[in-house]
Structures are given as structure tokens and as C-alpha cells.
């Protein structure tokens, strides 16, 4: 989520240079790097648990900071852009329609990822606090940690529903698939 929020920030902040700044090759490289870092950090759990919980707490804090920074900057940028659009629309009506549509699409995408970010913060906050407690007191493995861990994993189960709710194209594809499945079942009976 931190990478997505940073990407949305870059798309809005550097809207003219974004296609040159974030290429497909760079995106694949960044994704692969994040996967490798995640795998390496998760291996700390096999080495020393208190190091694992400490790195998890620090990593989660850094990701939350990056996401929060990105979304605060996105909020102010969108607010400023909305005021600029209002001023420009009064002066010149629809001079650059394609740019405005593209910017609206990026703003909607940023809003959708912001909603997923808020959900992620609510789901990962208990795990963050539990990881801090376990890093300081490693012998206090309790059922609240298991609950916090479960809530953190629930975030992955909630995200598809959020994307379906917020993205018309995904919602349409899901309903079409469900209709096709139900239609095939009624044909068989």
C-alpha cells in the first residue's frame, strides 16, 4: 500500500513527466525489490523472534509514514488542483478536455487507494502495537497477538470487496461473471 500511495502521489505531482518517470521496467523492478525485501524480512522470524517483531514494527511504521505523507500531499494537491480548475473553467471552457479527464481518472484512483489505505491502517494497527510489545517483551505471546495477526490478514480479504465496490469496471466484470455462472447452472438443471 505504501508503494501504491507513493505511485499515486507521483502520478499527480509529476503528471506530465509520470510516463517517463515510472516506466514498466522500473515498476517491475520496484515490485520485485519489494517482494525480495518482504521475503528477507520475514526470514528474521526463523532467526530471532524479537528481531523479527522489531523489524516488523519499524517496517510497518515506515510504510504508514510513507502512505500518510503521500495521501496528505495528494489531498492538498487535489484541493489546489480543484481550485485551479474552477478558476480556469471560468476563463476558458474545456480547452484541454483530455488532460482534465486523465487528471480526474488519477484523482479517482488516488481516492480508491486512500480508502484501501484507511482500511489497511485499521487492520494493521493492532498488529503494529502487538509487534512492539512482543519486541520489548518476547515472552508475552498471547491471544491478543493472534487476534491482531488475524485482523491484519483480514485486510487481504477485505481489499477485493473494496476494489469491487469502488471500481466500476471490476464491479461490472464480477456481476457479469456471476450472471454467466448462474445462467450456466440454470441451463444444466
N, C-alpha and C positions, 0 to 999 in steps of 0.2 A: 504494500500500500504506500509506503514511503516513496518507492520508485515511481509509482503511478502518479502520486501527487506532485512529485518533482517534475515529471514529464508534462503534466497538465500546466504547471506553472511556467515551464519553459515554452510550451506551445502558446500560451497567452502573452508572456512577456516578450518573447522573440518571435512574434507571429510572422514576420516577413522572412526571417532567417531560419526558422524552425526546420523546414525540409532539408536545408543544407547542414544544420547543426545536428539533428538527430536522424541519421541515416539508418537503413535497415541493418547494415553491418554493425553499426555501433549499438543498436538496440539488442541484437542477438548477443554481442559481446558482453553488454551490461547484464543481460538476463543470465547468461552462462556464469559470469562472475558472481552474481548474487546467489545462484544455486550452489556454486562451489564453496562460497563463504558460509552459507547456511549448513551445508553438509559438514564442513570442518568444525564449525562452532558446535554442532550437535554432537560431535565426537568427544567433546570435553566431558560429556556425561559419563562416558566409559572410563575416563582418566580419573578425574576428581569431581565429585558432585558439587562441592561448594564453588569450584572454579566455573563449572557449568552454569550454576544458578546466578553467579555474579556476572558472567558474560551475557547471559540471557537478559538479566535486568538492565545492564548497560546498553546492550544492543537494542532492546525494546525502547529504552529511554531515548536513544539517539534517533531511532525511527520515528517515534512520536514527536520529537522535536522537529525533525525534517518535515514531517507531514503537517504539523501545526504551523510552522513557518511558511510552508508553501501555500496552505489554504488561507492563512491570514493575508499573505501577499496577493493571492488570487482574488480574495474578497475586495481588497482595496483597488486592485486593478480593474475588476469588473465594475465596481461602483464608479470609478473615474471614467471608464470607457462608456458606461451608460450615460453619464452627464455629457461627455463629448458627442455622443450620437445625437442626443436631444438638441444640442446646440447646432450641430451640422445639419440635422434634418430641417431645422428652421431656416437655415441659409440655402442649402441645396437639397432638393428632394431626390433621394435614391440615385445618387451619382455613381456609386460603386456597390451595386446590389450583391454581386458575387462575394465581395470581401465581407459584407455585413452578414450574409448567410453563413459563410465559413466561420466567422467570429461567433455567431450565435450557436453553431454546432459545437465549437470548442468550449463555450461557456456552459452549455448543457452537459457536455461530457465532464467538465470540471465539477459541476453540481452533483452529478451522479456519483462520481468518485468521492466527493465530500461526504455524501450520505453513507457510502460504504466505509469511509474513514471513521465517521462518528460511531457506526456500529462496531467497527474494529476496536476503537478506544474503549467502548463499554465492555466488550468481550475480553480484551487483553489486560485491562486494568487490574482485575483481581489476580491474574497470573503474575503480573509485574510485582505487586506487593507481596505475594506469596514467595516469589523468587528472591526478593530482597531479604525476607525473613529467613528463608532457607539458606541463603548465602551467609548470613550472620550466625544463625543457629542451625547447623546442618543436621542435628539430631531431632529436630522437631517436625518430622514428616507426619503430617496429619491429614485427616479427611478434608479440611478446607483447601489444602493444596490440590487434592484430587478433584474437588468441585471447581476450583479456579482453572485447572488444566482442562477440564471438560468444557467449561464455558468458553475458553479460548479456542478449543477445537470446534465448538458450535458456530463460530464465526464463519468457518468454511462452508458449513451447511446453510447458513443464512444468506450468504452472498449471492447464490444463484437466484433466490427469490427476489432479492433486492434488484438485481440486474433485470430480471423479467418484469418486475413492477415498473422500473424507471426507463427501460429502453423499449420503444415501440416495436422495433424490428425483431428483437428477441421474443417479445410477448406474442407477436403475430406468428412467428415460426413455431413457438410452443403450442399455441392454440391450434394451428394447422396440423401439427404432428398428432396432437391429442384427437382431433377430429378424424384424421386418417386412421388412427388405431381403433377408435370406437366404430368407425364405419366398416372397417375390415372385420371386426368382431361380430357386428350385427349381420353382415353378409354371410359369415360362417354359420350362424345359428339359423 
